[in-house]
Structures are given as structure tokens and as C-alpha cells.
């Protein structure tokens, strides 16, 4: 019984170390560089969060029809598109 408990404790400890190392490496990875200013397009889109009602105005995006941002773990709804 003692040998089984010790072996399972070692395996559990190794698992915790491996998961911790994975998360530390994710923090050490630098974020991708921002796109060149010339590649962004001007857009005027207003989005609203369906959960809490927060509003966001998007003024530039990589494409003319960008994906809606997320807030409160939900996609925001397009309220106004000024073109």
C-alpha cells in the first residue's frame, strides 16, 4: 500500500510539473507583431454585447467585413455600420 501511494504521488507530482511548465512556456511566447499600418482598412462598425449592453466602435480592421468581437464570452451584435 505504501509503495502504491508513493508511486501515485510521484506520478501526480510529475503531471502537475508538466502542466505548470506548459503554462509557463505559453507566457514566455511573445505575441505576434502587429500588422503593418498600410494593411488595416478603415471601418466604422458599432457592436453591442447582448449580455451586459457594453458597446464598442471598431475603426480599423484587417478586412472590410471583420468577425465581431467577443464580450462576456459571447459574440457582440452589430448595431450600426456607417459607410
Rosetta blueprint (number, residue, H / E / L):
1 X L
2 X H
3 X H
4 X H
5 X H
6 X H
7 X H
8 X H
9 X H
10 X H
11 X H
12 X H
13 X H
14 X H
15 X H
16 X H
17 X H
18 X H
19 X H
20 X H
21 X H
22 X H
23 X H
24 X H
25 X H
26 X H
27 X H
28 X H
29 X L
30 X L
31 X L
32 X L
33 X L
34 X L
35 X L
36 X L
37 X H
38 X H
39 X H
40 X L
41 X E
42 X E
43 X E
44 X E
45 X E
46 X E
47 X E
48 X E
49 X L
50 X L
51 X L
52 X L
53 X L
54 X L
55 X E
56 X E
57 X E
58 X E
59 X E
60 X E
61 X E
62 X L
63 X L
64 X L
65 X L
66 X L
67 X L
68 X L
69 X L
70 X E
71 X E
72 X L
73 X L
74 X E
75 X E
76 X L
77 X E
78 X E
79 X E
80 X E
81 X E
82 X L
83 X L
